[in-house]
Structure formats: structure tokens, C-alpha cells
Amino acid sequence: MKMIDKKVDLRVTRTHKLLTMALLDLLCEKGQLFSNITINEICDKAMVHRTTFYKHFKDKFALLSTTLTWVLRDYLHMNVEDRLQQPLQSVSKMLFGNVLETIVQNQQKDEGFNNFFIHYIGEIFRRDFLELKRRGKQFSLPIELVAEFHSGVIRLLVTWWIQHFEENVTAEQMDEYYYLLVNENIMLE
């Protein structure tokens, strides 16, 4: 019975890999926007039947989430405190110099992709703050509020950074902006 279970796991792993690689290839194609990619295109590229796709994923956004998690696996294994101490520098480590940079550049004009990606990044940081709470870190405010606040600021900064990509703003500068935004008394006079 154990051999059958292992075989099923290998088939699931293989199917996920084929679909993930197909989506990555499509996202990296110049001019190919995520919003225009169809399930049929993904399945054709992966050589996987459409019904098989739906056995594994609810829709292409679920596949995109799995694909981003696979692309960001090294980043997600980083120490939570390191990611939170220098949030934009840690984002830059995962964003620049790999396939994700190509994807973000190619998808820059795709509002659907960008909204999903920014939300995905924000969720990582929200979970990081909740992990700190689980580890016993004390906060003077409700942790859920702190997590939402910081993940919102990081989402905003990543969005701004992607939109101003050609201005060559460094990750260090972005972290400086982050700390200024969360620590300064920015008041309208």
C-alpha cells in the first residue's frame, strides 16, 4: 500500500511541476500578460489535460500562487527577523537576478498580475509578524493591526518601486523610505 501512495505523490509533484514551469515560461514571454493567459494555453504548454489542471488548482491564480511560492522558496526559508529588519532589501534579493525579475518586468502593465503579486508579498509580511507573535514577541498594539499596517506599507512601497523601476532606486533607499514612513511624524500642516 505504501508504494501506491508514493506513486500518487510523484504524479502530483510531476503535474505541479509541469504546470508551474508552463506558467513560468508563459509569464517570461515578452508581451504575454498574465491576464491574457488562458488555462488552455497553460495546459497545452505543460502537456496536461484541462481536467487534470482543475483536479489540482481552482484557477490560474491558485497556480500563480503555487508558482510564486516555488520561485520564492529560498526567500521563504530566510529568517523571519531578517526579512522584517530590512524588508525591501529582502524583497530585492528575491526579486532581482532571477526569473522573478523577468516576470515582474514583463507583467509591469498587467494590473491583475500586479495586484495579485503585491497582495502576495503583503501576505508574506503579515504572516511574518504573526510568526513573531507565535514565538512570544510582545506588541503594545494588537498584532493583527501591526501586521496589517506593516504589510500595507510594504505593499505600497513594492508597488511604487515596481512603477518607478527605471529610476534605479536601490533596496537600501527603499528600506530607508520604509523606516521614514513608519517612524516619522508625517502630518499635514
FILUM-755271 format. One record per residue: residue in one letter; z negated, x, y of N, C-alpha, C in turn. Coordinates in Angstrom, 2 decimals. Atoms other than C-alpha are relative to their C-alpha. Example, Ala and Ser with C-alpha at 12.3 -4.5 7.8 and 13.67 -1.06 7.14 Angstrom:
2
<site a <0.00 0.89 -1.19> <-7.80 12.30 -4.50> <0.00 0.90 1.20>>,
<site s <0.06 -0.82 -1.19> <-7.14 13.67 -1.06> <-0.73 -0.77 1.09>>,
***
This chain:
189
<site m <0.00 0.82 -1.20> <0.00 0.00 0.00> <0.00 0.86 1.26>>,
<site k <0.06 -0.90 -1.16> <-0.72 2.90 2.41> <1.39 0.50 0.38>>,
<site m <-1.34 -0.52 -0.29> <2.86 4.20 2.09> <0.83 -1.02 0.78>>,
<site i <-0.76 1.04 -0.69> <4.33 0.87 3.22> <-0.45 -0.07 1.46>>,
<site d <0.51 0.03 -1.37> <2.04 0.80 6.30> <0.55 1.16 0.81>>,
<site k <-0.50 -1.18 -0.70> <3.12 4.33 7.20> <1.48 -0.16 0.33>>,
<site k <-1.43 0.20 -0.20> <6.80 3.41 6.80> <0.24 -0.95 1.18>>,
<site v <-0.14 0.96 -1.10> <6.42 0.42 9.15> <-0.32 0.68 1.33>>,
<site d <0.35 -0.73 -1.23> <4.69 2.62 11.74> <1.12 0.94 0.43>>,
<site l <-1.11 -0.91 -0.34> <7.53 5.13 11.56> <1.19 -0.77 0.55>>,
<site r <-1.11 0.81 -0.50> <10.11 2.38 12.07> <-0.29 -0.49 1.42>>,
<site v <0.38 0.45 -1.34> <8.21 1.02 15.06> <0.11 1.16 0.98>>,
<site t <-0.07 -1.19 -0.85> <7.88 4.52 16.51> <1.45 0.36 0.29>>,
<site r <-1.41 -0.33 -0.17> <11.58 5.17 15.95> <0.67 -0.99 0.95>>,
<site t <-0.60 1.03 -0.86> <12.59 1.86 17.59> <-0.45 0.18 1.44>>,
<site h <0.51 -0.22 -1.36> <10.34 2.51 20.59> <0.67 1.22 0.63>>,
<site k <-0.62 -1.22 -0.52> <11.77 5.99 20.95> <1.45 -0.24 0.38>>,
<site l <-1.41 0.28 -0.29> <15.38 4.78 20.76> <0.14 -0.84 1.28>>,
<site l <-0.08 0.87 -1.18> <14.78 2.05 23.34> <-0.45 0.73 1.27>>,
<site t <0.49 -0.78 -1.14> <12.80 4.36 25.62> <1.05 0.99 0.47>>,
<site m <-1.02 -0.99 -0.37> <15.46 7.07 25.53> <1.23 -0.68 0.59>>,
<site a <-1.14 0.73 -0.55> <18.20 4.50 26.15> <-0.27 -0.42 1.44>>,
<site l <0.33 0.39 -1.37> <16.40 3.16 29.21> <-0.04 1.21 0.92>>,
<site l <0.01 -1.22 -0.82> <15.77 6.70 30.48> <1.41 0.43 0.37>>,
<site d <-1.39 -0.40 -0.26> <19.47 7.54 30.12> <0.63 -0.91 1.05>>,
<site l <-0.58 0.95 -0.96> <20.46 4.38 31.99> <-0.59 0.18 1.39>>,
<site l <0.66 -0.19 -1.31> <17.91 4.97 34.77> <0.46 1.27 0.69>>,
<site c <-0.44 -1.29 -0.56> <19.21 8.52 35.24> <1.47 0.00 0.41>>,
<site e <-1.41 0.07 -0.38> <22.84 7.44 35.58> <0.12 -0.28 1.49>>,
<site k <-0.22 0.17 -1.45> <23.98 7.76 39.18> <0.57 -1.39 0.26>>,
<site g <-0.48 1.31 -0.38> <24.42 4.36 40.77> <-0.46 -1.15 -0.89>>,
<site q <0.48 1.04 0.92> <22.80 2.47 37.88> <-1.40 -0.43 0.42>>,
<site l <1.29 0.50 -0.45> <19.98 0.34 39.28> <-0.70 -0.77 -1.11>>,
<site f <0.79 0.67 1.03> <17.17 -0.93 37.05> <0.22 -1.51 0.04>>,
<site s <-0.17 1.45 -0.12> <17.62 -4.47 38.39> <1.30 -0.49 -0.63>>,
<site n <-1.29 0.38 0.57> <21.22 -4.47 37.12> <0.13 0.32 -1.48>>,
<site i <-0.05 -0.36 1.42> <20.46 -3.03 33.68> <-0.39 -1.22 -0.82>>,
<site t <0.29 1.16 0.85> <20.58 -5.71 31.01> <-0.62 0.46 -1.32>>,
<site i <0.56 -0.27 1.33> <18.75 -5.92 27.70> <1.14 0.40 -0.95>>,
<site n <-1.15 -0.34 0.86> <22.18 -5.84 26.02> <0.43 1.44 0.19>>,
<site e <-0.38 -1.40 -0.26> <23.03 -2.53 27.72> <-0.99 0.97 -0.65>>,
<site i <1.04 -0.84 0.60> <19.72 -1.03 26.61> <0.18 0.03 -1.51>>,
<site c <-0.15 0.10 1.46> <20.22 -2.28 23.05> <1.26 0.70 -0.49>>,
<site d <-1.25 -0.68 0.39> <23.83 -1.06 22.90> <-0.18 1.51 0.02>>,
<site k <0.21 -1.45 -0.13> <22.84 2.39 24.11> <-0.94 0.52 -1.10>>,
<site a <0.98 -0.41 1.02> <19.91 2.52 21.65> <0.49 -0.28 -1.41>>,
<site m <-0.51 0.46 1.30> <21.99 1.02 18.83> <-1.09 -0.77 -0.76>>,
<site v <1.06 0.87 0.52> <19.24 -1.54 18.29> <0.41 -1.43 0.30>>,
<site h <-0.35 1.40 -0.19> <19.80 -5.25 17.82> <-0.91 -0.64 1.04>>,
<site r <0.75 0.69 -1.06> <18.68 -7.53 20.66> <-1.26 -0.68 -0.54>>,
<site t <1.19 0.65 0.57> <16.31 -9.46 18.38> <-1.08 1.03 -0.32>>,
<site t <0.97 -1.08 0.25> <14.67 -6.17 17.43> <-0.70 0.38 1.30>>,
<site f <0.59 -0.29 -1.31> <14.14 -5.44 21.12> <-1.15 -0.97 0.27>>,
<site y <1.00 1.03 -0.34> <12.27 -8.72 21.56> <-1.16 -0.05 -0.99>>,
<site k <1.14 -0.12 0.92> <10.12 -8.04 18.49> <-1.01 1.02 0.52>>,
<site h <0.83 -1.09 -0.49> <8.77 -5.01 20.34> <-0.41 -0.15 1.47>>,
<site f <0.25 0.08 -1.44> <8.96 -5.87 24.05> <0.29 -1.41 0.51>>,
<site k <-0.16 1.32 -0.61> <8.58 -9.04 26.08> <1.27 -0.07 0.85>>,
<site d <-1.15 -0.06 -0.90> <11.24 -7.96 28.60> <0.23 1.47 0.37>>,
<site k <-0.31 -1.39 -0.36> <12.73 -4.87 30.23> <-1.10 0.64 0.82>>,
<site f <1.13 -0.56 -0.74> <9.66 -4.46 32.45> <-1.06 0.55 -0.96>>,
<site a <0.93 -0.51 1.02> <7.48 -4.07 29.35> <0.52 1.32 -0.56>>,
<site l <-0.59 -1.26 0.44> <9.90 -1.40 28.13> <-0.13 1.06 1.08>>,
<site l <0.16 -0.96 -1.10> <9.81 0.25 31.57> <-1.42 0.54 0.04>>,
<site s <1.40 -0.43 0.02> <6.01 0.37 31.39> <-0.24 1.01 -1.12>>,
<site t <0.13 -0.92 1.14> <6.14 2.00 27.95> <0.73 1.30 0.28>>,
<site t <-0.80 -1.19 -0.33> <8.83 4.40 29.18> <-0.73 0.87 1.01>>,
<site l <0.75 -0.77 -1.00> <6.80 5.43 32.23> <-1.23 0.65 -0.62>>,
<site t <1.17 -0.56 0.68> <3.72 5.93 30.06> <0.40 1.21 -0.83>>,
<site w <-0.47 -1.14 0.79> <5.74 8.21 27.78> <0.36 1.17 0.91>>,
<site v <-0.39 -1.06 -0.94> <7.21 10.17 30.73> <-1.23 0.64 0.62>>,
<site l <1.19 -0.48 -0.70> <3.75 10.50 32.30> <-1.12 0.43 -0.94>>,
<site r <1.06 -0.29 0.99> <1.87 11.40 29.11> <-0.85 1.21 0.38>>,
<site d <0.78 -1.17 -0.40> <0.82 14.86 30.38> <-0.89 -0.33 1.19>>,
<site y <0.76 0.41 -1.18> <-0.29 13.41 33.71> <-1.19 -0.88 -0.42>>,
<site l <1.05 0.93 0.43> <-2.30 10.68 31.97> <-1.09 0.70 -0.81>>,
<site h <1.02 -0.78 0.72> <-4.11 13.35 29.93> <-0.77 0.94 0.92>>,
<site m <0.75 -0.81 -0.97> <-5.25 15.15 33.10> <-1.39 -0.58 0.17>>,
<site n <1.36 0.44 -0.29> <-8.90 14.95 34.01> <0.03 -1.03 1.13>>,
<site v <0.03 1.08 -0.98> <-9.61 11.73 35.92> <-0.48 0.51 1.36>>,
<site e <0.53 -0.51 -1.27> <-11.66 13.57 38.57> <1.05 0.83 0.74>>,
<site d <-1.05 -0.80 -0.63> <-8.78 15.99 39.20> <1.06 -0.89 0.63>>,
<site r <-1.01 0.92 -0.54> <-6.34 13.12 39.67> <-0.52 -0.68 1.27>>,
<site l <0.55 0.71 -1.15> <-8.70 11.43 42.13> <-0.34 0.92 1.17>>,
<site q <0.31 -0.95 -1.08> <-9.68 14.56 44.10> <1.23 0.29 0.86>>,
<site q <-1.25 -0.29 -0.71> <-6.06 15.28 45.02> <1.06 -0.98 -0.51>>,
<site p <-0.85 1.01 0.62> <-4.27 12.03 44.28> <1.50 0.20 0.19>>,
<site l <-1.43 -0.15 -0.23> <-0.91 12.77 45.88> <0.54 1.29 -0.59>>,
<site q <-0.42 -1.22 0.67> <-0.78 16.33 44.58> <0.13 -0.24 -1.49>>,
<site s <-0.12 0.30 1.42> <-1.44 15.00 41.10> <1.20 -0.89 -0.27>>,
<site v <-1.20 0.82 0.14> <1.26 12.35 41.60> <1.24 0.89 0.07>>,
<site s <-1.17 -0.86 -0.14> <3.66 15.08 42.72> <0.25 0.83 -1.26>>,
<site k <-0.18 -0.77 1.24> <3.02 17.04 39.51> <0.77 -0.81 -1.03>>,
<site m <-0.71 0.82 0.97> <4.31 14.11 37.53> <1.34 -0.46 0.54>>,
<site l <-1.21 0.55 -0.61> <6.99 13.07 39.99> <1.11 1.04 0.14>>,
<site f <-1.02 -1.01 -0.30> <8.76 16.33 40.81> <0.20 0.97 -1.15>>,
<site g <-0.31 -1.01 0.99> <10.52 18.70 38.48> <0.16 -0.55 -1.41>>,
<site n <-0.28 0.54 1.32> <11.09 16.31 35.61> <0.92 -1.21 0.13>>,
<site v <-0.92 1.13 0.02> <13.13 13.28 34.63> <-0.41 -1.10 0.97>>,
<site l <0.47 1.05 -0.90> <10.97 11.03 36.78> <0.54 0.20 1.42>>,
<site e <-0.57 -0.26 -1.34> <12.23 12.73 39.96> <1.42 -0.55 0.08>>,
<site t <-1.38 0.52 0.04> <15.82 11.90 38.98> <-0.01 -1.52 0.03>>,
<site i <0.08 1.47 0.04> <14.84 8.32 38.19> <-0.38 -0.55 1.36>>,
<site v <0.46 0.51 -1.29> <12.96 7.80 41.46> <1.09 0.15 1.04>>,
<site q <-1.10 -0.18 -0.95> <15.86 9.26 43.45> <1.12 -1.00 -0.25>>,
<site n <-1.07 0.94 0.33> <18.42 7.13 41.59> <-0.38 -1.44 0.29>>,
<site q <0.46 1.38 -0.15> <16.30 3.99 41.89> <-0.54 -0.30 1.40>>,
<site q <0.59 0.12 -1.33> <15.34 4.51 45.53> <0.39 -1.29 0.71>>,
<site k <-0.47 1.21 -0.68> <17.39 1.49 46.67> <-0.29 -1.26 -0.81>>,
<site d <0.29 1.16 0.86> <16.19 -0.79 43.85> <-1.42 -0.50 0.26>>,
<site e <1.30 0.54 -0.40> <13.39 -2.92 45.25> <-0.84 -0.41 -1.21>>,
<site g <0.72 0.42 1.20> <12.46 -4.32 41.82> <-0.64 1.18 -0.71>>,
<site f <0.54 -1.20 0.65> <12.05 -0.86 40.30> <-1.13 0.58 0.84>>,
<site n <1.00 -0.61 -0.87> <10.15 0.49 43.30> <-1.29 -0.80 0.04>>,
<site n <1.21 0.83 0.03> <7.75 -2.45 43.39> <-0.77 0.19 -1.31>>,
<site f <0.65 -0.20 1.30> <7.07 -2.04 39.67> <-0.64 1.38 -0.08>>,
<site f <0.48 -1.37 0.08> <6.68 1.74 39.93> <-1.25 0.20 0.86>>,
<site i <1.14 -0.15 -0.89> <4.31 1.59 42.90> <-1.21 -0.75 -0.57>>,
<site h <1.09 0.76 0.63> <2.22 -1.09 41.17> <-0.54 0.77 -1.20>>,
<site y <0.38 -0.78 1.18> <2.19 1.04 38.00> <-0.90 1.18 0.40>>,
<site i <0.79 -1.14 -0.49> <0.89 4.09 39.94> <-1.36 -0.50 0.49>>,
<site g <1.26 0.56 -0.49> <-1.72 1.94 41.69> <-0.94 -0.40 -1.12>>,
<site e <0.82 0.39 1.16> <-2.93 0.60 38.34> <-0.64 1.22 -0.66>>,
<site i <0.58 -1.23 0.57> <-3.43 4.15 37.05> <-1.24 0.39 0.80>>,
<site f <1.13 -0.41 -0.83> <-5.68 4.96 40.01> <-1.13 -1.02 -0.06>>,
<site r <1.04 1.03 0.13> <-7.52 1.64 39.73> <-0.78 0.22 -1.30>>,
<site r <0.66 -0.28 1.29> <-8.24 2.39 36.06> <-0.84 1.28 0.08>>,
<site d <0.76 -1.25 -0.14> <-9.36 5.91 37.04> <-1.37 -0.26 0.64>>,
<site f <1.28 0.32 -0.64> <-12.04 4.52 39.37> <-0.91 -0.78 -0.94>>,
<site l <0.80 0.75 0.97> <-13.18 2.08 36.71> <-0.53 0.91 -1.10>>,
<site e <0.46 -0.99 0.99> <-13.40 5.02 34.29> <-1.19 0.78 0.54>>,
<site l <1.14 -0.68 -0.60> <-15.71 6.80 36.73> <-1.26 -0.86 -0.12>>,
<site k <1.13 0.91 0.14> <-17.96 3.74 36.69> <-0.52 0.02 -1.44>>,
<site r <0.38 -0.03 1.41> <-17.92 3.74 32.89> <-0.77 1.28 -0.34>>,
<site r <0.67 -1.29 0.22> <-19.02 7.39 33.00> <-1.33 0.10 0.74>>,
<site g <1.30 0.01 -0.65> <-22.01 6.45 35.14> <-0.01 0.32 1.47>>,
<site k <-0.06 -0.28 -1.45> <-20.79 7.25 38.67> <-0.48 -1.24 0.75>>,
<site q <0.55 1.09 -0.81> <-22.68 5.15 41.21> <0.79 -0.13 1.29>>,
<site f <-0.69 0.30 -1.24> <-20.94 3.50 44.14> <-0.87 -0.96 0.80>>,
<site s <0.80 0.88 -0.84> <-22.57 1.79 47.11> <0.65 -1.37 0.19>>,
<site l <-0.74 1.25 -0.07> <-19.89 -0.92 47.08> <0.40 -0.41 -1.42>>,
<site p <-0.48 0.38 1.33> <-18.62 -2.95 44.12> <1.19 0.88 -0.40>>,
<site i <-1.02 -0.94 0.45> <-16.46 -0.57 42.08> <1.38 -0.62 0.00>>,
<site e <-1.30 0.67 0.00> <-13.70 -3.13 41.76> <0.63 0.02 1.40>>,
<site l <-0.47 -0.05 -1.38> <-13.44 -3.22 45.56> <0.45 1.42 0.36>>,
<site v <-0.34 -1.40 -0.25> <-13.44 0.59 45.79> <1.31 0.35 -0.70>>,
<site a <-1.21 -0.29 0.78> <-10.79 0.81 43.06> <1.23 -0.64 0.65>>,
<site e <-1.13 0.69 -0.63> <-8.55 -1.78 44.73> <0.37 0.65 1.33>>,
<site f <-0.24 -0.61 -1.29> <-8.95 -0.14 48.15> <0.77 1.32 -0.17>>,
<site h <-0.63 -1.31 0.17> <-8.08 3.38 46.98> <1.38 -0.11 -0.66>>,
<site s <-1.31 0.13 0.64> <-5.27 2.30 44.68> <1.01 -0.60 0.97>>,
<site g <-0.88 0.56 -1.02> <-3.84 0.24 47.56> <0.48 1.06 0.98>>,
<site v <-0.38 -1.08 -0.93> <-3.90 3.24 49.90> <0.97 0.96 -0.68>>,
<site i <-0.89 -0.92 0.73> <-2.31 5.44 47.23> <1.37 -0.64 -0.21>>,
<site r <-1.28 0.70 0.14> <0.37 2.80 46.54> <0.79 0.06 1.31>>,
<site l <-0.64 -0.04 -1.32> <1.10 2.65 50.27> <0.57 1.40 0.28>>,
<site l <-0.45 -1.38 -0.27> <1.33 6.44 50.55> <1.17 0.40 -0.89>>,
<site v <-1.11 -0.33 0.90> <3.57 6.80 47.49> <1.26 -0.72 0.46>>,
<site t <-1.14 0.76 -0.51> <5.84 4.07 48.86> <0.59 0.69 1.23>>,
<site w <-0.44 -0.66 -1.22> <6.01 5.78 52.24> <0.68 1.33 -0.34>>,
<site w <-0.52 -1.32 0.39> <6.60 9.16 50.58> <1.39 -0.13 -0.61>>,
<site i <-1.30 0.21 0.62> <9.49 7.85 48.47> <1.03 -0.40 1.06>>,
<site q <-0.92 0.43 -1.04> <11.05 6.17 51.51> <0.35 1.12 0.97>>,
<site h <-0.23 -1.13 -0.91> <10.77 9.42 53.50> <0.23 1.30 -0.78>>,
<site f <-0.22 -1.10 0.93> <11.83 11.68 50.63> <0.72 1.17 0.66>>,
<site e <-0.82 -1.05 -0.61> <14.36 13.59 52.70> <-0.72 0.78 1.10>>,
<site e <0.74 -0.69 -1.06> <11.72 14.62 55.26> <-0.81 1.18 -0.52>>,
<site n <0.68 -1.14 0.63> <10.24 17.15 52.81> <-1.48 0.08 0.33>>,
<site v <1.45 0.01 -0.20> <6.63 16.10 53.29> <-0.63 0.51 -1.30>>,
<site t <0.59 -0.60 1.20> <4.51 18.18 50.91> <-1.11 -0.88 -0.58>>,
<site a <1.09 0.71 0.66> <1.99 16.86 48.43> <-1.33 0.28 0.70>>,
<site e <1.23 -0.35 -0.73> <-0.75 18.71 50.32> <-0.12 -0.82 1.28>>,
<site q <0.01 0.81 -1.21> <0.25 16.91 53.52> <-0.32 -1.46 -0.34>>,
<site m <0.26 1.39 0.41> <0.21 13.58 51.68> <-1.48 -0.19 -0.34>>,
<site d <1.43 0.10 0.27> <-3.32 14.27 50.41> <-0.80 0.02 1.29>>,
<site e <0.66 -0.03 -1.31> <-4.31 15.11 53.97> <0.10 -1.38 0.66>>,
<site y <-0.16 1.36 -0.53> <-2.87 11.74 55.08> <-0.95 -0.96 -0.70>>,
<site y <0.89 0.87 0.79> <-4.83 10.07 52.28> <-1.44 0.11 0.52>>,
<site y <1.38 -0.18 -0.45> <-8.13 11.59 53.38> <-0.21 -0.46 1.44>>,
<site l <0.10 0.51 -1.37> <-7.44 10.80 57.02> <-0.08 -1.52 0.00>>,
<site l <0.00 1.47 0.03> <-6.70 7.18 56.18> <-1.31 -0.57 -0.55>>,
<site v <1.20 0.58 0.60> <-9.79 6.67 54.02> <-1.28 0.46 0.69>>,
<site n <1.22 -0.52 -0.61> <-12.23 8.73 56.13> <-0.06 -0.16 1.52>>,
<site e <-0.02 0.10 -1.46> <-11.15 8.31 59.75> <-0.36 -1.40 0.45>>,
<site n <0.19 1.29 -0.65> <-12.27 5.56 62.03> <1.27 -0.29 0.79>>,
<site i <-1.25 0.33 -0.66> <-8.84 4.25 62.83> <-0.17 -1.40 0.57>>,
<site m <0.26 1.28 -0.66> <-9.45 1.50 65.34> <1.04 -0.25 1.08>>,
<site l <-0.87 0.35 -1.12> <-7.20 -0.33 67.72> <-0.83 -0.11 1.25>>,
<site e <0.75 0.06 -1.24> <-8.33 0.09 71.29> <0.50 -1.09 0.90>>,
***
